[in-house]
Amino acid sequence: MTKESFHVTGENLLKKVKELIAEGNVRKITILDRNEKELASFPLVFGIVGVLILPVLVAVGAIAAVIGECKILVERDQTKEEPVVEHTL
């Protein structure tokens, strides 16, 4: 499993989560506040689409409306050639 983190503002949170879901290889998204407290965690399964992802996006939109800055932790599937790496963007 490869792990990444992204620092975003509340207004860009929903956009970034949609981008990550569209990439298709994301297994879990965790949203943390600026104090590293977990606000939400969403496990994603292969092939999740449309109506099934709507509750996740609604929850992310609600979180984005009330926070200023946050961190997104992403767990991705690892391909055989790819080493496990942690980095912050």
Number of C-alpha atoms within 10 A of each C-alpha: 15 17 18 15 17 15 18 18 14 20 16 15 25 22 14 15 19 14 11 17 17 12 9 15 17 21 18 18 22 17 24 18 17 13 9 10 11 15 13 15 16 14 12 18 12 9 9 12 11 8 8 10 13 11 11 18 15 12 13 22 18 12 20 19 12 10 14 15 17 24 23 22 19 23 20 20 15 15 11 6 6 10 10 12 10 12 9 11 7
